[in-house]
Structure formats: structure tokens, C-alpha cells
Amino acid sequence: MESVSETPWTRMYPQEIPTTLTYDVKPLPHYLEEVSNAYGDATAIHFLGYSMTFSKLYTEAKTLASYLQRNGIRKGDRVAIMLPNCPQAVVGYYGVLLAGGIVVQTNPLYTEQEVAYQLKDSGAKAIITLDILYPRVSKVKDTTSLEHIIVTEIKQYLPFPKNLLYPFVQKKQYGIQVKVEHKAPVHLWNVIQKQGPLPFECIDIDPQEDLALLQYTGGTTGYPKGVMLTHENLVANVKMCTAWMYRCERGKETVLGILPFFHVYGMTTVMLLSVMEAQKMVLLPKFDPETVLKTIQKERPTLFPGAPTIYIGLLNHPDLSKYDLSSVNACISGSAPLPVEVKEQFEKVTGGNLVEGYGLTESSPVTHSNFLWDGHGKRGSIGVPWPDTLAAIRSFEGESAPVGEVGEIVVKGPQVMKGYWNKEEETAEVLQDGWLSTGDLGYMDEDGYFYVVDRKKDMIIAGGYNVYPREIEEVLYEHEAVQEVVAAGVPDAYRGETVKAYVVLKEGKTISEKELDAFCRKSLAAYKVPRIYEFRAELPKTAVGKILRRKLVEEEREKQIAEEKKQA
């Protein structure tokens, strides 16, 4: 199967969505220039009361680009951006690309060790960060290739409310100005922007070959890898997204930007989409349920890309009923499986549509989604592949799997990465003839809808049986007392592995392990039912809200090792 027209899912498309698109692919900054010319006075960014027009966004990006070039940044040089969602994150992104550089998105929550690794691996020559994060960066500068540190103050555009700033800084830093040594190689953002857009060299970019981004994977196993995404990869994925959301009007939508831009999901579906489609983006630097509810009521966003934990957090807010969320028209959930109960409840509250999508960093990131309007949806499915995207199921023997059989999901399309940065062997393992091995297990039905069973590495083998955590989680999410849950395999002397469920209960709810066990046995085979339950106040998550199952598994292994040492 090498043609979209040969696939079973194309017949499911509503007539408004073409199965293949025509791409007018240009370097990403060209789209900002076009939008600035056509919608210059329109609001590009709304950030905690501050607004920035498309014209100002483009002017500030050009100013940064000219400054970077005058300080030695050349085509292909890597520049890290270590910022939460804020105007500087958007200006910085486009400024680096205008200068000819490659953006390296860096999580502001990273430790010194994590920052140092990413800077060394990417060979970044410069970094843009907040003054409160400067101490962390300055400590690793001498062990990396950094030549320039651009520092933007907290109050560059407005004071950050303390509750929204945390956890990007330590509590002891609240209310104080962090001292930054104003000497080379440190450059101050406000000084740069006061200079205005001096002349700079327009770099010749080949969108198909030249990289726009090094996006590091989460590193759940081993060290994180730098995913090489070209301008074409990212533009293609935004164009697909636009085609999928065909009822949205150019220049008339408002996108809620909770998903962090240092994660490819937020970067593509909020920042790049908003700029390319002249949409207003409402930015929040962190997820705080009450602030999000107030923001939706006041700013009236129509589009709300998110993750399951975000929607769950809002649904479980005690004052949810006091807020008007009716402006929300379309939500695509990604980064983790979307429980059916959460989808149905959120749609009831907003009156909009919430559908599950699927993707990964290596595909810019989206490859599949359910239809938002007019199309047939299926419970528990990640939907069908997007335009110009091929997908298939590969059996455990490496062959094409028949309909309904579980195997590994593989994808192919213009949004698929060029490869891993400086890692040819790892690239060859997952990328063959343009087909990307996702590492996710799933199956396809007769209509071309795909279903994710679980991560290949997360599958539990208990007593010789294959157990998929997602199936267990879906059952537990149906219980009225359960707010969040994750199932994982933990070491067991008899079964090899056994199923353990980590559960967060809704506020004011109580339930015993025995009651949960009885509830699960109504829907699950005996070997799938969790043998152990652990109730927690919260679960470990990534910045985008994805529950860190592997961290819980590692905790269990550490406990086992400690117990073995104690017994010895």
C-alpha cells in the first residue's frame, strides 16, 4: 500500500476533507510575513492581559534575527529556547528561523544535567531563557558549546502572577529579581528589542531538506534523541490540521494555548497553526484549572487542543458549573489515550466536540484523528490517518497484519521526520523506506479506523498472558470515584509480572481495593484484573500532562532492589 487512494479509510472522509492536499511549502517565517502583511493589526498573542499584533510579532522576530546574525549565528546553527508559553517563546522561535538557525526546544523544568545533555548533544551556540532560569543555564555554560545567552526578564511584557509562574522557578525565588551578570556572553532581551529590526541577511532555505527544529523525545528509555524536523514536515502537518478543521475560518478563530510550545504537540497545533491561519492565540504558561476556566469564559476560545489530564482537571474542578465554556467548538486530544467517559462529559459541558487524535514527536506530531464534524466516529479509536498519510499494522513477525490483528503501528507521510540527530543506527531502526515504526501496538478495523492497544514497551506479560494497560484503565475510568488512573506491570516472583493500578480519587470520594477489584471483574478477564492498588494524591506527569508510567515502574523496581538488599 503506497497510495492514499488504495486505503479503506478514505471512503469514511466527509466530502469537505480532501484525501490528498496541494502544499505550497515555504520556510516557516514566510507565513508569518504573509500574515503580518494581511492581518497586521489583528491580535496574534493574548498573554495574561497583554496583547501583541501580528505586525509587532513579525517586527520583534526580525529584530532578534538581525541581532543573532550580527553575533555570529549562521545557517544551520542551533539555538535553544528554554521558555514557558509567553510572547518571547513565539518571537524567539520565528527570530531564530529568520536568522537561518535551527530551533532546539528545551523544557524549562529540566534539571542542570538534562539541560547540559541537550545543549551538548545539539551543539547549540545560543540559548534564549528567562532571568529566573539563568542560574541553571550559567552553571552548565562552560561544559557546552554555548557562546551566547539571551535573557528576558519576567516583567518584559508584564508581571507573571506567582501561581502561574510556579513550577518554572523555585518557591524561594518568588517576588525577587534574580541577579543576572550583564556581561558577555549574556545579552538582554529588552536591549535587543530596543534596537529595532536592523538589516539582516535573508537566508536561502530549502523547506524539504533544511531543518527548522530539533525536538527531543521524552527519553523514557535511554537518553533523549533529537528528532530532526524540516520546514516541510511542520508546514505539511499544519496544512493537514487546517484541512481537518474545515469549518474554522481564517483570521476568525481563537486558540487556547495551554499545551507547552517546548512540546511538539503544542508547538504545531497552537503556535504554528495560529500564525499560518492568522488566529489569535491565548497563552497560559502553565496549567491551572481555575485560571483556565476563567480564561475560557473571558477570552472565548473556539479551539482547544489539549491532553486528557487537562480535560480531566477541568471536569473535576468544584466550581466548573459556574463558568460558561460554550465558546469551545473543537478540541483534539493527544499525548495520551482519551478515556471515553472524559470525552462524553467534556462535550456535554461545552457543547463542542472533543475527539482523540494520535501522533508522536517523529511525525511533527499528528498522523491520525477522529472526525470533528460530519464523519463517523468510533468509541475508543484514535480515528483514521490524516490526508496524505499512510498507516498500517505490522505483525510481530514483521509482516502486514490482517484486519483486527494486533501489531505495531507504522506510518508514512510528508510530516515524518528526517531522522535522529547524529544517530544513524537509531534512525535506521525506526525509519525504513519512509515508513516510521511508532513503537505503539494497535489494530485497524474494516473501515480503516485505528485503535491503540498500548506502547510496545508497556505491554504486561503476566503468567504468560499479554495484558494491555489501556484496557484496564478504560474500565477503571468508568467508575464514578476515579479521577485518574494508570496501570503498569510490576515484578512478581510467581507470574513474572503482575498488574498494579495507581489510582487518584475524585475529591470527596472513597472506595476500597476490594470494591475496585469487584468492579474490574465485571469487565475484565481474571488475569487482567489488577492484583495491587495504590491510592495516590497525584500521578507523575510530563509538562504536557502525559502520565509517566515508566517512572512508576522504576519506583517499583527500586523498592524491590531495596527489599532484596534488606533481606540479604
C-alpha positions as CSV (number, residue, x, y, z in Angstrom):
1,M,0.0,0.0,0.0
2,E,1.8,3.1,-1.2
3,S,-1.2,5.2,-2.3
4,V,-3.8,7.0,-0.2
5,S,-6.4,6.2,-2.7
6,E,-6.0,2.5,-2.0
7,T,-6.8,2.8,1.7
8,P,-10.0,1.8,3.3
9,W,-10.4,4.9,5.4
10,T,-10.7,7.4,2.6
11,R,-14.3,6.4,2.0
12,M,-15.0,7.5,5.5
13,Y,-13.9,11.1,4.9
14,P,-16.6,13.7,4.7
15,Q,-16.6,15.4,1.4
16,E,-15.1,18.6,2.8
17,I,-11.8,16.9,3.6
18,P,-9.6,16.0,0.6
19,T,-7.6,12.8,0.9
20,T,-4.6,14.5,-0.6
21,L,-3.5,18.1,-0.4
22,T,-1.6,20.6,-2.5
23,Y,1.2,22.0,-0.4
24,D,2.6,25.5,-1.1
25,V,5.6,24.7,1.1
26,K,7.7,27.7,2.0
27,P,10.0,28.3,5.0
28,L,8.0,28.8,8.2
29,P,8.9,32.5,8.6
30,H,7.4,33.3,5.2
31,Y,4.0,32.5,6.6
32,L,4.5,35.0,9.4
33,E,5.5,37.6,6.9
34,E,2.4,36.9,4.8
35,V,0.0,37.1,7.8
36,S,1.7,40.3,9.1
37,N,1.1,41.9,5.7
38,A,-2.6,40.8,5.5
39,Y,-3.6,40.8,9.2
40,G,-1.0,43.2,10.7
41,D,-3.3,44.9,13.2
42,A,-5.1,41.7,14.3
43,T,-4.1,40.2,17.7
44,A,-1.6,37.4,17.3
45,I,-1.0,36.8,21.0
46,H,-3.0,37.4,24.2
47,F,-1.0,36.8,27.3
48,L,-2.4,37.4,30.8
49,G,-3.9,40.8,29.8
50,Y,-1.2,41.8,27.3
51,S,-1.8,41.7,23.5
52,M,0.6,41.6,20.6
53,T,-0.4,42.1,17.0
54,F,0.9,40.1,14.1
55,S,2.8,43.2,12.9
56,K,4.6,43.6,16.2
57,L,5.3,39.9,16.4
58,Y,7.0,40.0,13.0
59,T,8.9,43.2,13.8
60,E,10.3,41.7,17.0
61,A,11.2,38.4,15.3
62,K,13.1,40.4,12.6
63,T,14.9,42.4,15.3
64,L,16.0,39.2,17.1
65,A,17.1,37.7,13.7
66,S,19.3,40.6,12.8
67,Y,20.8,40.6,16.3
68,L,21.6,36.8,16.1
69,Q,23.3,37.2,12.7
70,R,25.4,40.1,13.9
71,N,26.5,37.9,16.8
72,G,27.7,35.0,14.6
73,I,24.6,32.8,14.1
74,R,24.7,31.3,10.7
75,K,22.5,29.0,8.6
76,G,22.2,25.6,10.4
77,D,23.4,26.8,13.8
78,R,21.3,25.6,16.7
79,V,19.7,28.0,19.1
80,A,17.9,26.7,22.2
81,I,14.7,28.2,23.5
82,M,14.0,27.5,27.2
83,L,10.8,29.3,27.9
84,P,7.2,28.6,29.1
85,N,4.4,29.8,26.9
86,C,4.8,33.5,26.6
87,P,5.3,36.1,23.8
88,Q,9.1,35.7,23.9
89,A,8.7,32.0,23.1
90,V,6.9,32.9,19.8
91,V,9.1,35.8,18.9
92,G,12.2,33.7,19.7
93,Y,11.1,30.8,17.5
94,Y,10.5,32.9,14.4
95,G,13.5,35.1,15.1
96,V,15.8,32.0,15.1
97,L,14.3,30.7,11.9
98,L,14.6,34.1,10.2
99,A,18.3,34.2,11.1
100,G,18.7,30.8,9.4
101,G,19.1,28.9,12.6
102,I,17.6,25.6,13.9
103,V,15.4,25.8,17.0
104,V,16.1,23.5,19.9
105,Q,13.1,23.4,22.2
106,T,14.2,23.0,25.8
107,N,11.9,22.2,28.7
108,P,12.1,25.0,31.4
109,L,11.6,22.3,34.0
110,Y,14.8,20.5,33.1
111,T,17.5,20.0,35.7
112,E,21.0,21.2,35.1
113,Q,22.0,17.7,34.0
114,E,19.2,17.5,31.5
115,V,19.9,21.0,30.1
116,A,23.6,20.2,29.8
117,Y,22.9,17.0,27.9
118,Q,20.6,18.6,25.4
119,L,22.9,21.6,24.8
120,K,25.9,19.3,24.3
121,D,24.1,16.9,22.0
122,S,22.6,19.6,19.8
123,G,25.7,21.7,19.8
124,A,23.6,24.8,20.5
125,K,25.6,28.1,20.1
126,A,23.0,30.2,21.9
127,I,20.0,29.9,24.2
128,I,17.1,32.2,25.0
129,T,15.7,31.9,28.5
130,L,14.1,33.7,31.4
131,D,16.2,35.5,34.0
132,I,14.8,33.2,36.7
133,L,16.2,30.2,34.7
134,Y,19.5,31.9,34.0
135,P,21.3,30.5,37.1
136,R,20.6,26.9,35.8
137,V,21.9,27.8,32.4
138,S,25.0,29.6,33.6
139,K,26.1,26.6,35.6
140,V,26.3,24.4,32.6
141,K,27.6,27.0,30.1
142,D,31.3,26.1,30.3
143,T,30.7,22.4,29.6
144,T,28.7,23.1,26.4
145,S,29.2,24.9,23.1
146,L,27.1,28.0,24.2
147,E,28.5,31.3,23.0
148,H,25.5,33.5,23.8
149,I,22.8,33.5,26.5
150,I,19.9,35.8,25.7
151,V,18.0,36.6,28.9
152,T,14.4,38.0,29.0
153,E,13.1,39.4,32.3
154,I,10.0,38.2,33.9
155,K,8.5,41.7,33.6
156,Q,9.4,42.2,29.9
157,Y,5.8,42.3,28.9
158,L,4.0,42.1,32.3
159,P,4.5,40.7,35.8
160,F,3.8,36.9,35.9
161,P,1.2,36.0,38.6
162,K,3.0,33.9,41.1
163,N,0.6,31.0,40.9
164,L,1.1,30.8,37.1
165,L,4.9,31.1,37.2
166,Y,5.4,28.1,39.5
167,P,6.8,25.5,38.9
168,F,9.2,27.1,36.5
169,V,11.1,28.6,39.5
170,Q,11.7,27.5,43.0
171,K,9.4,28.9,45.7
172,K,12.2,30.8,47.3
173,Q,12.6,32.9,44.1
174,Y,9.1,34.3,44.3
175,G,9.0,38.1,44.5
176,I,12.7,38.7,44.0
177,Q,14.7,39.8,41.0
178,V,17.3,37.1,40.0
179,K,20.7,38.7,39.5
180,V,22.0,38.2,36.0
181,E,25.6,39.1,35.3
182,H,25.3,41.6,32.4
183,K,28.5,40.7,30.7
184,A,29.5,38.6,27.7
185,P,28.1,36.2,26.7
186,V,24.9,37.5,28.3
187,H,22.5,39.6,26.2
188,L,19.3,41.2,27.5
189,W,16.1,40.8,25.5
190,N,14.8,44.3,26.2
191,V,18.1,45.9,25.0
192,I,17.9,43.8,21.8
193,Q,14.3,44.8,21.1
194,K,15.0,48.5,21.6
195,Q,17.5,48.4,18.7
196,G,14.7,47.6,16.2
197,P,14.9,45.4,13.1
198,L,18.3,46.4,11.6
199,P,19.1,44.9,8.1
200,F,19.8,41.2,8.1
201,E,20.6,38.6,5.5
202,C,17.7,36.7,4.0
203,I,18.8,33.1,4.2
204,D,18.0,30.7,1.4
205,I,16.1,27.8,2.9
206,D,15.2,24.5,1.2
207,P,12.0,23.5,3.1
208,Q,12.3,19.9,2.1
209,E,15.9,19.5,3.3
210,D,16.7,22.2,5.8
211,L,15.8,21.6,9.5
212,A,13.6,24.0,11.3
213,L,13.6,22.1,14.6
214,L,15.5,19.7,16.8
215,Q,12.7,18.3,19.1
216,Y,14.0,16.0,21.8
217,T,12.0,12.9,22.6
218,G,11.0,12.3,26.2
219,G,13.8,9.8,26.8
220,T,11.6,7.2,28.6
221,T,14.4,4.7,27.7
222,G,18.0,5.8,27.5
223,Y,19.0,9.3,26.5
224,P,16.6,11.6,24.7
225,K,17.1,11.8,20.9
226,G,16.9,14.9,18.8
227,V,14.2,14.5,16.2
228,M,15.1,16.3,13.0
229,L,12.0,18.1,11.6
230,T,12.2,20.1,8.4
231,H,10.2,23.2,7.5
232,E,8.2,20.9,5.1
233,N,7.5,18.4,7.9
234,L,5.9,21.1,10.1
235,V,4.2,23.0,7.3
236,A,2.6,19.8,6.0
237,N,1.3,18.9,9.4
238,V,-0.3,22.3,9.9
239,K,-1.9,22.2,6.4
240,M,-3.3,18.7,7.3
241,C,-4.7,20.2,10.6
242,T,-6.3,23.1,8.7
243,A,-7.9,20.7,6.2
244,W,-9.2,18.5,9.1
245,M,-10.8,21.6,10.8
246,Y,-12.5,22.8,7.7
247,R,-15.3,24.7,9.5
248,C,-12.7,27.0,11.0
249,E,-12.5,30.4,9.4
250,R,-9.1,32.0,8.6
251,G,-8.5,35.0,10.9
252,K,-11.6,34.5,13.0
253,E,-10.7,31.7,15.5
254,T,-9.2,31.9,19.0
255,V,-6.9,29.1,20.0
256,L,-6.3,28.3,23.7
257,G,-2.6,27.7,24.3
258,I,-2.1,25.6,27.4
259,L,0.0,22.9,25.7
260,P,3.6,24.0,26.1
261,F,5.4,25.1,22.9
262,F,8.5,23.2,24.0
263,H,6.5,20.1,23.2
264,V,5.9,19.5,19.5
265,Y,2.1,19.0,20.0
266,G,1.6,22.5,21.4
267,M,4.1,24.0,19.0
268,T,2.3,22.7,15.9
269,T,-1.4,22.8,16.9
270,V,-1.3,26.1,18.7
271,M,1.7,28.3,17.7
272,L,2.3,27.3,14.1
273,L,-1.4,26.8,13.3
274,S,-2.3,30.2,14.8
275,V,0.4,32.0,12.8
276,M,-0.3,30.3,9.5
277,E,-4.0,30.7,9.8
278,A,-4.0,34.2,11.3
279,Q,-5.7,33.0,14.5
280,K,-5.5,34.7,17.9
281,M,-3.6,32.5,20.4
282,V,-4.4,32.9,24.1
283,L,-1.3,31.8,26.1
284,L,-1.0,30.4,29.6
285,P,2.4,29.5,31.0
286,K,1.1,26.5,33.0
287,F,-2.0,24.5,33.6
288,D,-4.0,25.8,36.5
289,P,-7.7,24.6,36.3
290,E,-9.3,27.7,37.8
291,T,-7.2,30.1,35.6
292,V,-8.1,28.1,32.5
293,L,-11.8,28.2,33.3
294,K,-11.7,32.0,33.9
295,T,-9.7,32.4,30.7
296,I,-12.2,30.4,28.6
297,Q,-15.1,32.5,30.0
298,K,-13.4,35.8,29.3
299,E,-11.4,35.2,26.1
300,R,-14.0,32.9,24.4
301,P,-11.6,30.5,22.7
302,T,-13.1,28.4,19.9
303,L,-10.3,25.8,19.5
304,F,-8.8,24.0,22.5
305,P,-6.1,21.4,21.7
306,G,-5.3,19.5,24.9
307,A,-4.4,16.3,26.7
308,P,-6.6,14.0,28.7
309,T,-5.3,15.2,32.1
310,I,-6.1,18.8,31.2
311,Y,-9.8,17.9,30.4
312,I,-10.0,15.7,33.5
313,G,-8.6,18.5,35.6
314,L,-11.3,20.9,34.4
315,L,-14.1,18.5,34.7
316,N,-13.2,17.8,38.3
317,H,-13.0,21.4,39.4
318,P,-15.5,22.0,42.1
319,D,-16.8,25.3,40.5
320,L,-17.0,24.0,37.0
321,S,-20.7,24.7,36.7
322,K,-20.1,28.4,37.4
323,Y,-18.2,29.0,34.2
324,D,-19.5,29.4,30.6
325,L,-17.4,27.2,28.3
326,S,-19.8,27.3,25.4
327,S,-17.4,29.1,23.1
328,V,-15.3,25.9,22.7
329,N,-16.2,24.4,19.4
330,A,-13.4,21.9,18.6
331,C,-10.9,20.0,20.7
332,I,-8.4,17.4,19.6
333,S,-6.9,15.4,22.4
334,G,-3.4,13.9,22.2
335,S,-0.3,12.8,24.1
336,A,-2.1,10.0,25.9
337,P,-5.3,7.8,25.5
338,L,-8.5,9.8,25.9
339,P,-11.0,7.9,28.2
340,V,-14.4,7.7,26.6
341,E,-16.1,9.0,29.8
342,V,-13.9,12.1,29.7
343,K,-14.8,12.8,26.1
344,E,-18.5,12.5,26.7
345,Q,-18.5,14.6,29.9
346,F,-16.5,17.4,28.3
347,E,-18.7,17.5,25.2
348,K,-21.7,17.8,27.5
349,V,-20.2,20.7,29.4
350,T,-19.0,22.7,26.4
351,G,-21.4,21.7,23.7
352,G,-18.4,21.4,21.4
353,N,-16.7,18.3,20.0
354,L,-13.7,16.6,21.7
355,V,-12.1,13.8,19.6
356,E,-9.0,11.7,20.2
357,G,-6.0,12.1,17.9
358,Y,-2.7,10.3,17.7
359,G,0.9,11.2,16.8
360,L,4.4,11.3,18.0
361,T,7.3,13.7,18.0
362,E,8.8,11.9,15.0
363,S,5.8,12.8,12.9
364,S,5.5,16.5,13.7
365,P,3.3,15.2,15.5
366,V,-0.2,14.3,14.2
367,T,-0.9,11.3,12.0
368,H,-4.5,10.2,13.0
369,S,-7.6,11.7,14.4
370,N,-11.3,11.2,14.6
371,F,-13.5,13.5,12.6
372,L,-14.6,16.6,14.3
373,W,-17.8,17.1,12.2
374,D,-19.8,15.2,9.7
375,G,-17.8,12.0,9.9
376,H,-18.5,8.7,11.6
377,G,-16.7,8.3,14.9
378,K,-15.9,5.1,16.8
379,R,-15.6,4.7,20.6
380,G,-12.0,4.2,21.8
381,S,-10.5,4.7,18.3
382,I,-7.7,7.2,17.5
383,G,-9.5,7.7,14.2
384,V,-8.2,7.5,10.7
385,P,-5.0,8.8,9.1
386,W,-4.9,12.4,8.0
387,P,-4.6,13.4,4.3
388,D,-1.5,12.2,2.5
389,T,-0.8,9.9,5.5
390,L,-0.4,6.2,5.2
391,A,-0.6,3.8,8.2
392,A,-0.5,0.1,8.6
393,I,-0.2,-2.6,11.2
394,R,2.9,-4.7,11.2
395,S,2.7,-8.1,12.8
396,F,5.2,-9.3,15.4
397,E,6.9,-11.3,12.6
398,G,7.4,-8.1,10.6
399,E,4.6,-8.8,8.0
400,S,1.5,-6.9,7.2
401,A,-1.2,-7.8,9.8
402,P,-4.8,-8.6,8.7
403,V,-7.7,-6.5,9.8
404,G,-8.4,-6.8,13.6
405,E,-5.0,-8.3,14.5
406,V,-2.7,-6.5,17.0
407,G,0.7,-5.4,15.8
408,E,2.9,-2.4,15.6
409,I,1.5,0.8,14.1
410,V,3.7,2.2,11.2
411,V,3.1,5.4,9.4
412,K,4.4,7.3,6.3
413,G,3.8,10.8,5.1
414,P,5.3,14.3,4.5
415,Q,5.2,15.0,8.2
416,V,7.5,12.1,9.1
417,M,11.0,13.2,10.4
418,K,14.2,13.3,8.5
419,G,15.8,11.2,11.3
420,Y,17.5,11.4,14.7
421,W,20.3,14.0,15.1
422,N,23.7,12.3,14.8
423,K,22.2,8.9,15.4
424,E,22.2,6.9,12.2
425,E,21.8,3.5,13.7
426,E,18.7,4.6,15.8
427,T,17.3,6.2,12.7
428,A,17.7,3.1,10.6
429,E,15.9,1.1,13.4
430,V,12.7,3.1,13.1
431,L,12.7,4.6,9.6
432,Q,12.8,2.3,6.6
433,D,11.7,3.3,3.1
434,G,9.9,6.3,4.6
435,W,7.9,4.1,7.0
436,L,8.2,5.1,10.7
437,S,7.8,2.4,13.3
438,T,5.9,4.0,16.1
439,G,6.5,1.5,18.9
440,D,2.8,1.5,19.6
441,L,0.7,-1.6,19.5
442,G,-2.7,-1.4,17.8
443,Y,-5.0,-2.8,15.2
444,M,-7.1,-1.5,12.3
445,D,-10.8,-2.4,11.7
446,E,-12.5,-3.0,8.4
447,D,-13.3,0.7,7.9
448,G,-9.7,1.8,8.4
449,Y,-10.1,3.1,11.9
450,F,-7.1,2.5,14.1
451,Y,-7.0,1.6,17.8
452,V,-4.0,1.9,20.1
453,V,-3.7,-1.1,22.4
454,D,-0.6,0.2,24.2
455,R,3.0,1.0,23.9
456,K,5.1,-1.9,22.9
457,K,7.3,-1.4,25.9
458,D,4.3,-1.0,28.3
459,M,2.7,-4.3,27.5
460,I,2.5,-6.5,30.6
461,I,3.2,-10.2,30.4
462,A,1.5,-11.7,33.4
463,G,1.7,-15.5,33.8
464,G,2.4,-15.8,30.0
465,Y,-0.6,-13.7,29.1
466,N,-0.3,-10.4,27.2
467,V,-2.1,-7.6,29.2
468,Y,-2.6,-4.1,27.8
469,P,-2.7,-1.3,30.4
470,R,-5.1,0.9,28.4
471,E,-7.8,-1.8,28.5
472,I,-7.6,-1.8,32.3
473,E,-7.5,2.0,32.6
474,E,-10.6,2.4,30.4
475,V,-12.6,0.1,32.8
476,L,-11.4,1.9,35.9
477,Y,-12.2,5.3,34.4
478,E,-15.8,4.2,34.2
479,H,-16.0,4.1,38.0
480,E,-17.6,7.3,39.3
481,A,-15.0,7.6,42.1
482,V,-11.9,7.5,39.9
483,Q,-10.4,10.8,38.6
484,E,-7.1,9.4,37.2
485,V,-5.6,6.0,36.8
486,V,-2.6,4.3,35.3
487,A,-1.9,0.5,35.1
488,A,1.5,-0.9,35.0
489,G,3.4,-4.2,35.2
490,V,5.4,-4.7,38.4
491,P,7.8,-7.6,39.3
492,D,6.1,-10.7,40.6
493,A,8.0,-13.8,41.8
494,Y,5.3,-16.2,40.5
495,R,3.8,-14.5,37.5
496,G,6.9,-12.7,36.3
497,E,4.9,-9.5,36.2
498,T,1.6,-8.6,37.8
499,V,-0.8,-5.8,37.2
500,K,-0.8,-2.8,39.5
501,A,-3.2,0.1,39.3
502,Y,-2.3,3.6,40.6
503,V,-5.5,5.5,41.4
504,V,-6.3,9.1,42.1
505,L,-9.8,9.5,43.5
506,K,-12.2,12.4,42.9
507,E,-12.4,14.9,45.7
508,G,-14.7,13.7,48.5
509,K,-14.9,10.1,47.1
510,T,-13.7,7.0,48.9
511,I,-13.5,3.4,47.7
512,S,-11.7,0.2,48.9
513,E,-9.4,-2.1,46.9
514,K,-12.0,-4.8,47.3
515,E,-14.7,-2.7,45.7
516,L,-12.4,-1.8,42.8
517,D,-11.5,-5.4,42.3
518,A,-15.2,-6.4,42.1
519,F,-15.8,-3.6,39.7
520,C,-13.0,-4.7,37.4
521,R,-14.0,-8.4,37.4
522,K,-17.3,-7.4,35.8
523,S,-15.5,-6.3,32.6
524,L,-12.1,-7.9,32.6
525,A,-10.8,-11.5,32.4
526,A,-9.3,-12.6,35.7
527,Y,-5.7,-12.4,34.5
528,K,-6.1,-8.8,33.6
529,V,-7.6,-7.6,36.9
530,P,-5.1,-5.6,39.0
531,R,-3.7,-7.6,41.9
532,I,-2.4,-4.4,43.6
533,Y,-4.0,-1.0,44.0
534,E,-2.2,2.1,45.3
535,F,-4.1,5.3,46.0
536,R,-2.3,8.5,45.4
537,A,-3.0,12.2,45.7
538,E,-1.5,12.8,42.2
539,L,0.4,10.9,39.5
540,P,3.7,11.9,37.9
541,K,3.3,13.7,34.6
542,T,5.2,15.4,31.8
543,A,4.8,19.1,31.1
544,V,2.2,18.3,28.5
545,G,0.2,16.2,31.0
546,K,1.1,12.7,29.9
547,I,1.2,10.3,32.9
548,L,4.7,8.9,33.4
549,R,4.0,5.2,33.6
550,R,7.7,4.3,33.3
551,K,8.6,6.4,36.4
552,L,6.1,4.4,38.5
553,V,7.6,1.1,37.1
554,E,11.1,2.4,38.0
555,E,9.9,3.2,41.5
556,E,8.7,-0.4,41.9
557,R,12.0,-1.8,40.8
558,E,13.9,0.4,43.2
559,K,11.6,-0.8,46.0
560,Q,12.3,-4.4,45.0
561,I,16.1,-3.9,44.9
562,A,16.0,-2.2,48.3
563,E,13.9,-5.1,49.7
564,E,16.3,-7.7,48.3
565,K,19.3,-5.9,49.8
566,K,17.5,-5.7,53.2
567,Q,16.8,-9.5,53.1
568,A,20.3,-10.3,52.1
